[in-house]
Amino acid sequence: MPHKRLHMKIYGRVQGVGYRHFARQNAVRLGVSGWVRNRPDGKVEAVAEGEESVLLLFRNALEEGPLMARVDRSDAEWQAATGEFTGFS
C-alpha cells in the first residue's frame, strides 16, 4: 500500500496533560513516522506518515487522547508522503 501523510491540529485541553507523550507512544506502537509539538496558541500539531489504514488508527487515537486530556475538535489534512522522517519525535 502506498504511504500517505496525515497533518493534524488538535484543539481542547491538550497541553500539560501528557498528550505529546501519548501521541509518541501510539506512533511507535503503530510504526508511523513524523512528529508532534505544542503550538503557542494552545493546540497540538502532529504530522505522521505511513500506510493509510495505520494512519487512520493513529488519527483515532489522537482524537481520543490520553485520560487527562479533553479533545474538543481536530482538523486533519491528507497529503502525499515525502519519506523525510526516520522515526517519530
C-alpha positions in Angstrom: 0.0 0.0 0.0 1.3 3.5 -0.8 2.2 5.7 2.2 0.4 8.9 3.0 0.9 11.9 5.2 -1.6 13.0 7.9 -1.3 16.5 9.2 -3.5 17.1 12.3 -4.3 20.0 14.6 -5.9 19.1 17.9 -8.0 21.5 19.9 -9.0 21.3 23.6 -7.2 20.7 26.8 -4.2 19.0 25.1 -1.2 20.8 26.6 0.3 19.9 30.0 -1.7 16.6 30.2 0.8 14.1 28.6 -0.7 14.4 25.1 2.6 14.5 23.2 3.9 11.5 25.1 0.6 9.7 24.3 1.0 10.6 20.6 4.6 9.3 20.5 3.6 6.1 22.2 0.9 5.4 19.7 3.1 6.4 16.8 5.8 3.9 17.9 3.2 1.2 18.6 1.7 1.7 15.1 5.0 2.2 13.3 4.3 5.6 11.9 7.0 8.3 11.5 6.8 12.1 11.9 6.5 14.5 14.8 4.2 16.1 17.4 4.5 19.5 19.0 2.7 22.0 21.2 1.7 25.2 19.4 1.8 28.7 21.0 -2.0 29.0 20.5 -2.7 26.0 22.8 -3.3 23.4 20.1 -1.2 20.4 19.5 0.0 19.7 15.9 1.1 16.4 14.5 2.4 15.1 11.2 2.7 11.4 10.6 3.5 9.2 7.6 2.6 5.6 7.0 0.0 3.3 5.4 -3.4 5.0 5.3 -5.0 2.2 7.3 -2.5 2.6 10.1 -2.7 6.4 10.0 -6.5 6.1 10.5 -5.8 4.2 13.7 -3.3 6.9 14.7 -5.9 9.6 14.0 -8.5 7.8 16.1 -6.0 7.6 19.0 -5.2 11.3 18.7 -8.9 12.2 18.6 -9.4 10.2 21.8 -6.3 11.5 23.6 -4.9 10.4 27.0 -7.0 10.2 30.1 -6.3 13.7 31.4 -6.8 15.4 28.0 -10.0 16.8 26.5 -10.1 16.8 22.7 -12.8 19.3 21.6 -12.0 19.1 17.9 -9.4 18.0 15.4 -8.6 19.1 11.8 -7.0 16.5 9.6 -5.4 17.0 6.2 -4.2 14.2 4.0 -1.2 14.7 1.8 1.3 12.7 -0.2 4.1 11.2 1.9 7.5 12.7 1.4 9.5 10.0 3.2 11.5 12.6 5.1 11.1 11.0 8.6 13.1 8.1 10.0 11.3 7.9 13.4 8.8 9.9 15.5 9.8 12.8 17.6 
